[in-house]
């Protein structure tokens, strides 16, 4: 990817940050509701999926930022 493509991808991911956070919050809310109404399996599945979604987003953003930083230092 070119530097311009990386910068546009970073902007796109930053714009999606709120949407991702809201979706993770909804998953955690459903998990809490499920935990209070004796649904242990659903709670675990939702918490694991929220964790994986958040960590995947974070890793993608960090890798893009690292690549941008690496290319900026080369110039």
C-alpha positions as CSV (number, residue, x, y, z in Angstrom):
1,X,0.0,0.0,0.0
2,X,1.2,3.5,-0.7
3,X,1.5,6.1,2.1
4,X,-1.6,7.9,0.9
5,X,-3.6,4.6,1.0
6,X,-2.3,4.0,4.5
7,X,-3.3,7.4,5.7
8,X,-6.8,7.1,4.2
9,X,-7.2,3.7,5.9
10,X,-6.1,5.2,9.2
11,X,-8.7,7.9,8.8
12,X,-11.4,5.4,8.0
13,X,-10.5,3.3,11.0
14,X,-10.6,6.3,13.3
15,X,-14.0,7.2,11.9
16,X,-15.2,3.7,12.7
17,X,-13.9,3.9,16.3
18,X,-17.2,5.1,17.7
19,X,-19.2,2.5,15.9
20,X,-17.0,-0.3,17.1
21,X,-17.1,1.0,20.7
22,X,-20.9,1.1,20.6
23,X,-21.2,-2.4,19.2
24,X,-18.8,-3.7,21.8
25,X,-20.8,-1.9,24.5
26,X,-24.0,-3.5,23.2
27,X,-22.4,-7.0,23.3
28,X,-21.2,-6.4,26.9
29,X,-24.6,-5.1,27.9
30,X,-26.3,-8.2,26.5
31,X,-23.7,-10.3,28.3
32,X,-24.4,-8.6,31.6
33,X,-28.2,-9.1,31.1
34,X,-27.5,-12.7,30.2
35,X,-25.4,-13.2,33.3
36,X,-28.1,-11.8,35.6
37,X,-30.7,-14.1,34.1
38,X,-28.7,-17.4,34.4
39,X,-27.3,-17.6,30.9
40,X,-23.6,-18.4,31.5
41,X,-22.7,-19.8,28.0
42,X,-24.1,-16.8,26.2
43,X,-22.3,-14.5,28.6
44,X,-19.0,-16.1,27.9
45,X,-19.5,-16.2,24.1
46,X,-20.5,-12.5,24.0
47,X,-17.6,-11.4,26.2
48,X,-15.1,-13.4,24.2
49,X,-16.4,-12.0,20.9
50,X,-16.3,-8.5,22.2
51,X,-12.7,-9.0,23.3
52,X,-11.7,-10.5,20.0
53,X,-13.4,-7.6,18.1
54,X,-11.7,-5.0,20.2
55,X,-8.3,-6.5,20.1
56,X,-8.5,-7.1,16.3
57,X,-9.4,-3.5,15.7
58,X,-6.7,-2.3,18.0
59,X,-4.0,-4.5,16.3
60,X,-5.0,-3.3,12.8
61,X,-4.9,0.3,13.8
62,X,-1.5,-0.1,15.5
63,X,0.0,-1.9,12.5
64,X,-1.2,0.8,10.1
65,X,0.2,3.5,12.4
66,X,3.5,1.7,12.8
67,X,3.8,1.3,9.0
68,X,3.0,5.0,8.5
69,X,5.6,5.9,11.1
70,X,8.2,3.6,9.5
71,X,7.6,5.1,6.1
72,X,7.8,8.7,7.5
73,X,11.2,8.0,9.1
74,X,12.5,6.6,5.8
75,X,11.8,9.8,4.0
